[in-house]
Amino acid sequence: MAVNTISSLLQPVKTLSKHTARTLQRHCKLKTSARKCLFSTSAWNPHDACPLEQVPTPTKESLFGDSGPADVQFKGLETSFPCVSRIKSTGPEPEYDKVTKGYKLFTTNKAFPMKLNKGVLPKLDIAYETWGTLNNDKSNAVLVLAGLSASSHARSSVDNMKPGWWERFIGPGCAVDTSKFFVICPNNLGGCYGSSGPSSVNVLTGKPYGTTFPIIGIEDMTNAIFLLLDHLEIDKLHGSVGSSLGGMLSLQSAVSYPERVGRLITISSCAQSHPSSIAMRYLQRKCIMSDPNWNNGHYYGKAYPKIGMKLAREIATITYRSGPEWDERFGRGRISDEPPSLCPTFLIEAYLEHQGESFSTKYDPNSLLYMSKAMDMFDIAEGYNSLEEGLSRVKCPVMVIGVQTDVLFPIWQQRELASLLQRAGNPQVTFYELNSLYGHDTFLLDLNGVGAAIKGFLETEQRESGLVSQNKRRNKERKLF
């Protein structure tokens, strides 16, 4: 179509403004190659596409003339966004704090090899805390393994009087009874509360590792923990208790070191990570890595990626609690009677914002990246022909605890784990299902349900002449979970 032809077509159109007509006419002045590109009947190739100039946005004057229509009205939103959390605490919350003191430190200057990518650390530090007394034959040690963001400070002590993240579960007469057991809680490899992690200083460079820190896996964390047990001269644990990431570590301990674990408790965990939980952790990492201040992981001593960290925690909080709990605590309640804006309107929004804000500076963003990636990579079947074969290495009695309202590690994953352990030949598997309201965080909050189960399992005397031997004889007749 010729340019002058298009111009002639435009002349009779009286309703178009001069600005719009001139703009359209200008963009119709195509070169020969451009006309071929736009009007050719041959198959379109995106690599041959002709770039077009962006059409300017019409002004009010070009659309309505010097004085717009008298009936045009507009009332918009105020552009002030004082998004301040105004919600009071309305329910139980985990006890997390930035731990900088009160822990012991195990250090080895021997190179520590990693399973993934053939990584090697020139030095290994593991922070840990203990409660209770180790008996003479060192047979009463119980390992408490933390979740992703928890430290070694599971309970208060004379060295750090602040409440620990499992304060009500550990102590004299508690679920993990310190009058009977010597309790050990390490800060996991990759963390930021004393153990080697991305924020640690590389002894070879004198600078923080940042993202030069090797990729870690659950097996690497487990190996580091058992180096600590070697240092403490503990050959065999009475029991290993862990939840979430700690549940993965507890299970991996019994797979990697079957002769060194006497009893195993895994809470709200799994035998391999599921795509849904991988997806949620991916989004958290994406938030952090999209923050300009993240600076490819080298932000130490510079601007901190707080916005990314805050958003990551808000997403995580959605997976840690349950819809039924939020319906009971918040419903559709509003923060105030003020007119709605783009700031939080509902109590649940303010709650998420508060959780993100309060956590954003307590934990190192790089540690969250590394630890969450390790959880994604977790798979007991790796190195074996199947999950069953991998789990067949677990020789001790096992308690699997799951929560019906858990959306991060759905209850079917714990049922599957208990069933697979049985099919792998373990006759001493107990499955405990809770109907708690608190979702994944139940292991931190439900003292009656979780605490009672742990205490009974750790303290029950198991002898060959009792239930264990009966289970062995009747294993084929047992109903699988």
C-alpha positions in Angstrom: 0.0 0.0 0.0 1.5 3.3 -1.0 2.1 6.1 1.5 0.1 8.7 -0.4 -2.8 6.3 -0.7 -2.9 5.9 3.1 -2.7 9.7 3.4 -5.7 10.1 1.1 -7.7 7.7 3.3 -6.9 9.7 6.4 -8.2 13.0 5.0 -12.0 12.3 5.4 -11.6 11.0 9.0 -12.6 14.2 10.8 -12.7 12.7 14.3 -9.0 12.0 14.5 -6.9 14.7 16.1 -4.1 16.3 14.0 -1.6 14.7 16.4 -2.9 11.2 16.0 -3.2 11.5 12.2 0.4 12.8 11.9 1.7 10.0 14.1 -0.1 7.3 12.0 1.1 8.8 8.7 4.7 9.0 10.0 4.7 5.3 10.9 3.2 4.3 7.5 6.3 5.7 5.7 7.9 2.3 5.5 11.0 1.5 3.6 10.8 -1.2 0.9 12.4 -3.8 3.2 9.9 -2.9 6.0 6.9 -3.2 3.6 8.1 -6.7 2.7 8.6 -7.5 6.3 5.0 -6.5 7.3 3.0 -7.4 4.2 4.8 -10.5 2.9 2.7 -13.7 2.7 5.7 -15.9 3.4 6.2 -17.5 6.8 7.2 -15.0 9.5 10.7 -15.3 11.0 11.2 -13.4 14.3 14.9 -12.8 13.3 13.7 -10.9 10.3 11.3 -8.7 12.2 11.5 -5.0 11.5 11.8 -2.8 14.5 9.1 -0.1 14.7 9.4 3.3 16.5 7.4 3.5 19.7 4.2 5.5 19.3 4.2 8.5 21.7 1.5 8.5 24.3 -1.1 11.1 23.3 -1.5 14.1 25.7 -4.7 15.2 27.2 -4.7 18.3 24.8 -4.3 16.1 21.7 -7.2 14.0 22.7 -9.6 16.6 24.0 -8.3 19.9 22.8 -7.2 22.8 24.9 -10.1 22.5 27.2 -11.3 18.9 28.0 -14.9 17.9 28.2 -16.6 19.5 31.2 -18.0 16.2 32.5 -14.6 14.4 32.7 -13.8 13.7 36.4 -11.1 11.8 38.2 -10.5 10.8 41.8 -7.5 8.6 42.4 -5.6 7.1 45.3 -3.2 9.0 47.6 0.3 8.0 46.7 1.5 7.8 50.3 2.1 4.2 51.4 2.8 4.0 55.1 2.9 0.2 55.1 3.6 -0.3 58.8 2.6 -3.5 60.6 0.0 -2.7 63.1 -0.9 -6.2 64.3 -0.6 -7.4 67.8 0.6 -10.9 68.6 -2.5 -13.2 68.6 -1.0 -16.6 68.8 2.1 -18.7 69.6 5.3 -18.0 67.6 8.7 -19.8 67.5 11.5 -18.5 69.5 14.2 -17.5 67.0 17.1 -15.1 67.8 20.4 -14.0 66.3 22.8 -16.1 68.4 26.3 -14.6 68.9 27.4 -16.2 72.2 27.0 -19.2 74.5 28.1 -21.9 72.1 31.2 -24.1 72.0 33.2 -24.4 68.8 34.6 -27.6 67.3 37.3 -26.8 64.7 39.3 -29.0 62.4 42.0 -27.6 60.1 41.9 -30.7 57.9 40.4 -30.2 54.5 36.7 -31.1 54.5 35.5 -32.6 51.2 32.0 -32.0 49.9 29.9 -34.5 47.9 28.5 -32.1 45.3 30.8 -30.4 42.7 33.9 -31.9 44.4 34.0 -28.9 46.7 36.5 -28.6 49.5 36.7 -26.4 52.6 40.2 -25.7 53.9 38.8 -25.5 57.5 35.7 -26.7 59.3 33.9 -25.0 62.3 30.9 -26.5 63.9 29.2 -24.5 66.7 27.2 -26.6 69.2 25.6 -26.4 72.7 25.0 -29.2 75.2 22.8 -29.8 78.2 22.8 -32.6 80.8 25.7 -34.9 81.7 27.4 -37.5 79.6 27.5 -40.8 81.5 30.6 -42.9 82.0 30.1 -45.2 79.0 28.9 -42.3 76.8 25.7 -44.1 75.9 23.1 -41.5 76.8 23.8 -38.9 74.1 20.8 -37.5 72.2 21.3 -35.4 69.1 18.8 -32.6 68.5 19.0 -31.4 64.8 17.7 -28.0 63.9 15.6 -26.7 61.0 16.8 -24.4 58.3 17.0 -21.1 60.2 17.6 -22.3 63.7 20.8 -22.1 65.6 22.5 -24.4 68.2 20.6 -22.5 70.9 17.8 -25.0 71.4 17.5 -24.2 75.1 18.7 -21.5 77.5 21.9 -22.1 79.5 24.2 -20.3 82.0 26.1 -19.1 79.0 23.1 -17.7 77.2 20.0 -17.2 79.2 17.7 -16.3 76.3 15.0 -18.9 75.5 16.0 -21.4 72.9 14.0 -22.4 69.9 13.0 -25.7 71.6 13.0 -24.3 75.1 9.9 -26.2 76.4 11.0 -29.5 74.9 14.5 -29.8 76.4 15.2 -29.9 80.2 14.7 -31.9 83.4 11.5 -33.9 83.0 10.9 -32.5 79.5 10.4 -34.4 76.2 14.2 -34.7 75.9 15.0 -35.1 79.5 18.3 -33.6 80.5 18.3 -35.5 83.8 18.6 -38.7 81.8 20.3 -37.6 78.5 23.3 -35.6 77.4 21.7 -33.4 74.7 23.7 -32.0 71.8 22.5 -29.4 69.3 24.9 -28.3 66.5 24.5 -25.3 64.2 24.3 -26.9 60.8 27.1 -26.6 58.2 26.2 -23.7 55.9 24.6 -21.7 58.7 25.5 -18.3 60.2 25.5 -18.9 63.9 29.1 -20.1 64.4 29.4 -23.0 62.0 31.2 -22.7 58.6 29.0 -20.9 56.1 29.0 -18.3 53.4 29.5 -15.5 55.9 32.6 -17.2 57.4 36.0 -15.9 56.6 38.0 -18.0 54.1 41.4 -18.6 55.8 43.1 -18.5 52.4 41.8 -15.1 51.3 41.0 -13.4 54.6 37.6 -12.4 53.2 34.1 -13.9 53.6 33.3 -16.8 51.3 30.1 -15.3 50.0 29.0 -17.4 47.0 32.4 -18.9 46.6 31.4 -21.2 49.4 30.9 -24.8 48.0 27.4 -26.1 47.4 26.5 -28.3 50.3 24.2 -31.3 50.7 22.4 -33.0 53.6 25.1 -35.7 53.5 27.8 -33.1 53.9 26.0 -31.6 57.0 25.7 -35.1 58.4 29.3 -35.9 58.0 30.3 -32.7 59.7 28.0 -33.6 62.7 29.6 -37.0 63.1 33.1 -35.4 63.0 31.8 -33.4 66.0 30.7 -36.7 67.7 34.1 -38.1 67.1 35.6 -35.1 68.8 33.3 -35.7 71.8 34.3 -39.4 71.7 30.7 -40.6 71.3 30.6 -43.8 69.3 26.8 -44.4 69.4 23.9 -42.1 70.0 21.0 -43.1 72.2 18.8 -41.2 69.8 18.7 -38.6 67.0 15.7 -36.2 66.9 15.1 -33.8 64.1 12.3 -31.8 62.4 12.0 -30.3 58.9 15.6 -30.0 57.7 16.6 -31.6 61.0 14.4 -34.5 60.1 16.3 -35.0 56.9 19.5 -34.9 58.8 18.2 -37.4 61.4 17.2 -39.8 58.7 20.5 -39.3 56.8 22.4 -40.0 60.0 20.8 -43.5 60.3 21.5 -44.2 56.6 25.1 -43.0 56.5 26.0 -44.3 60.0 23.6 -47.1 60.8 25.7 -48.6 63.6 26.0 -45.2 65.4 22.3 -44.3 65.8 20.3 -46.1 68.5 16.9 -44.6 67.8 15.6 -42.2 65.2 12.8 -39.6 65.3 12.0 -37.6 62.2 9.3 -34.9 62.4 7.5 -33.2 59.5 10.2 -34.3 57.0 10.6 -36.8 54.1 12.8 -39.2 52.3 13.2 -37.0 49.2 12.1 -33.4 48.5 8.9 -33.0 46.5 8.4 -30.6 43.6 5.9 -28.4 45.6 8.4 -27.7 48.4 11.2 -27.2 45.9 9.1 -24.6 44.1 8.4 -22.7 47.3 12.1 -22.6 48.3 13.0 -21.6 44.7 10.8 -18.5 45.0 12.5 -17.6 48.3 15.9 -17.8 46.7 14.6 -15.8 43.7 13.5 -12.9 46.0 17.0 -12.7 47.6 18.9 -13.0 44.3 16.7 -10.4 42.6 17.5 -7.8 45.3 20.2 -5.5 43.7 22.0 -5.3 47.1 22.6 -9.1 47.0 25.5 -8.3 44.6 26.0 -11.9 43.5 26.4 -12.9 47.2 29.2 -10.4 48.0 27.3 -7.9 50.1 29.3 -8.3 53.4 30.4 -4.8 54.6 28.1 -3.2 52.0 24.4 -2.6 51.5 22.3 -5.5 52.8 19.7 -7.2 50.7 16.9 -6.7 53.2 14.0 -6.3 50.8 14.8 -9.7 49.2 15.2 -11.4 52.6 12.0 -9.9 53.9 10.0 -11.1 50.9 11.6 -14.6 51.1 10.5 -14.9 54.7 7.0 -13.8 54.0 6.7 -16.6 51.4 8.2 -19.1 53.8 5.7 -18.1 56.5 2.9 -19.1 54.2 4.3 -22.6 54.1 5.0 -22.8 57.8 1.5 -22.3 59.1 -1.9 -23.5 58.1 -5.1 -22.1 56.5 -7.3 -23.3 59.4 -5.1 -21.5 61.9 -5.2 -18.3 60.0 -9.0 -18.6 59.6 -9.3 -18.9 63.4 -6.7 -16.2 64.2 -7.4 -13.6 61.5 -10.4 -14.5 59.4 -11.2 -11.6 57.1 -10.4 -9.1 60.0 -9.1 -5.7 58.9 -6.3 -3.7 60.4 -8.4 -0.6 60.8 -11.5 1.2 59.6 -9.5 3.4 57.2 -10.3 3.3 53.5 -8.5 0.5 51.6 -5.2 1.3 49.9 -2.4 -0.7 48.3 -0.9 -1.2 51.8 -2.1 -4.1 53.9 -5.8 -4.0 54.6 -6.3 -7.4 56.2 -4.7 -8.7 59.5 -3.2 -11.7 57.6 -1.3 -9.3 55.3 0.1 -7.3 58.3 1.1 -10.6 60.0 3.1 -11.7 57.0 4.7 -8.3 56.8 5.6 -8.4 60.4 7.1 -11.9 60.1 9.2 -10.8 57.1 10.4 -7.6 58.8 11.3 -9.2 62.2 13.3 -12.1 60.6 15.0 -10.2 57.7 18.1 -9.2 59.7 18.3 -12.3 62.0 19.7 -14.7 59.4 22.3 -14.5 56.6 20.6 -14.4 53.2 23.4 -16.5 51.6 22.9 -19.2 54.3 19.2 -19.3 53.4 20.2 -19.8 49.7 22.7 -22.6 50.5 20.6 -24.4 53.1 17.4 -24.3 51.1 19.2 -25.7 48.1 20.5 -28.5 50.2 17.0 -29.4 51.1 15.9 -29.3 47.5 18.7 -31.8 46.6 17.8 -34.2 49.4 17.1 -37.7 48.1 17.8 -40.9 50.1 17.5 -42.9 46.9 20.6 -41.1 45.4 23.4 -43.7 45.2 21.0 -46.6 45.5 18.6 -48.4 43.1 15.5 -47.1 45.0 14.3 -45.4 48.1 13.6 -48.8 49.7 17.2 -49.8 49.2 18.5 -46.6 50.7 16.2 -46.9 53.7 17.1 -50.5 54.2 20.3 -49.2 55.8 18.3 -47.9 58.8 18.6 -50.6 61.5 17.3 -48.8 64.6 13.7 -48.2 65.8 12.1 -45.3 64.1 9.4 -42.9 64.9 7.9 -40.8 62.1 5.7 -37.9 63.1 3.5 -35.9 60.6 1.0 -33.1 60.8 -2.3 -33.2 58.9 -2.2 -29.4 58.2 1.4 -29.3 57.0 1.5 -27.8 53.5 5.4 -27.7 53.2 5.8 -31.4 54.0 2.3 -32.9 53.5 1.2 -35.8 55.7 1.3 -38.2 52.8 5.1 -37.9 52.8 5.4 -39.1 56.4 3.0 -41.9 55.7 5.1 -42.9 52.6 8.3 -42.7 54.7 6.9 -45.0 57.4 5.6 -47.4 54.8 8.9 -47.5 52.9 10.9 -48.2 56.1 8.6 -51.2 56.8 8.9 -52.5 53.3 12.6 -52.1 53.5 12.6 -54.6 56.4 12.5 -52.5 59.5 10.1 -54.1 62.0 10.3 -51.2 64.5 8.5 -48.3 62.8 6.0 -46.1 64.7 3.9 -43.6 62.7 2.4 -40.7 64.7 -0.1 -38.4 63.0 -1.1 -35.1 64.6 -4.2 -33.0 63.8 -2.5 -29.8 65.1 -3.7 -26.4 63.9 -0.2 -25.0 63.5 0.9 -26.7 60.2 4.6 -27.2 59.7 5.5 -25.2 62.8 3.7 -27.8 65.0 7.1 -29.3 65.9 8.0 -25.9 67.5 4.7 -25.2 69.3 2.7 -28.4 70.1 4.3 -29.5 73.4 1.5 -32.0 74.2 1.4 -33.8 70.9 5.0 -33.7 69.8 6.6 -33.7 73.2 4.7 -36.7 74.6 5.5 -38.8 71.5 9.2 -37.9 71.7 9.5 -38.6 75.4 7.7 -42.0 75.2 9.9 -43.1 72.3 13.2 -42.1 73.8 12.5 -43.5 77.2 10.6 -46.7 76.5 12.8 -49.7 77.2 13.0 -51.9 74.1 14.1 -55.5 74.6 14.3 -58.5 72.4 11.9 -60.4 74.6 9.3 -57.8 74.3 7.4 -56.1 71.5 10.4 -55.9 69.3 10.8 -59.7 69.0 7.1 -60.0 68.5 7.2 -57.5 65.7 10.0 -59.5 64.0 7.9 -62.7 64.1 4.8 -60.9 62.8 6.4 -58.5 60.4 4.8 -60.2 57.4 1.4 -59.9 59.0 1.7 -56.2 59.9 -0.4 -53.7 58.1 1.7 -51.2 56.3 1.2 -47.5 57.0 
